Structure formats: C-alpha cells, structure tokens
C-alpha cells in the first residue's frame, strides 16, 4: 500500500481526525475544476484528498516540518505546498478551507481580515472547529458582517455526546454553480 494511503487509513481510525477528514470529504464534491487554498493544511492529507477533485490546491502551513512531510508523503502534480504566507500574495482561489485552524491562531481576527483578499468573486470560505471553541461563533459572525459574507451552510459531526465538529461555509457574491454537498 502506498505511504499516503497508509496514513489515510490511520486517520480514518481516529475519531477526531476522522471528523476533520469528513470536512474535507464534504467539500470535495464541490471543488471540481476549482482552485482551492487549504489554509493551515498541517500534514497535507486534506489537501491530498481535495486534489483528487479540484484543479489545483495550494496547501499553506507556517510549520516548515509539516510542509516537508506533506511534500514527501502527499505530493501530487496539482498540489503546491508552501510555508511562507507571502507566497499567497496576488493569488486568488475559488474556495478557502480552514479546518481546525482558527483556535490555534492567537489573533485569528487578523487572519480573517486577510482571507477575502485571496478569494475569487463568487468564492466561498469554509471553517471547521470543535464545539468546545464556540467562542469562534461571534468572531465569525462579526467577520462575516464586516466583510459582507453570508452564511451558506452550517453543520455538526458528533465526536461524542459532549463534543462535535462544527462546519460553517460563507459566500460573497453568490455564484449559483457552487454546490455544497453533505
């Protein structure tokens, strides 16, 4: 079995990682022919899954060791792994994914302010976070209001009776060809 598939099998066995994987799988069907930014891609397995469907994935994470691992294990022709945020400047995407990222950033409002600058007209931004980080909800609501985004979809994937993974998908200048499949 290929190394990338071995890692994906391990991910599918872990309840938390499987819930993260579900976020990527949920959005994968709507990425055909699209350019996607996986912001905070970590070890790159989500970017790898998206690359099966979309035109191109830019996988960004500030941790150089994670990017090196991702480049080695989850490399594909249509994935570009980067660890320098400056490399995103001047690039535009149809979909931006931030799965389990915002709660790890000290000043997530600063990141949120810059995200729309990477988005093509009609594009979407999708977030996921654990329900224990509900403090993100008012932050995301305020950001959406300030930047002119509308909540297109929200859902939950339960990890246990006490905890879930929440997903929120926002759009601006809605493009009718986008379809979010659950």
Secondary structure, 3 states (H helix, E strand, C coil): CCHHHHHHHHHHHCHHHHHHHHHHHHHHCCCECCEEEEECCCCCHHHHHHHCCECEEEEECCCHHHHHHHHHHCCCCCEEEECCHHHHCCCCEEEEEEECCHHHCCCHHHHHHHHHHHEEEEEEEEEEEEHHHCHHHHHHHHHHHHHCCEEEEEEEEECCCCCEEEEEEEECCCCCCCCCCC
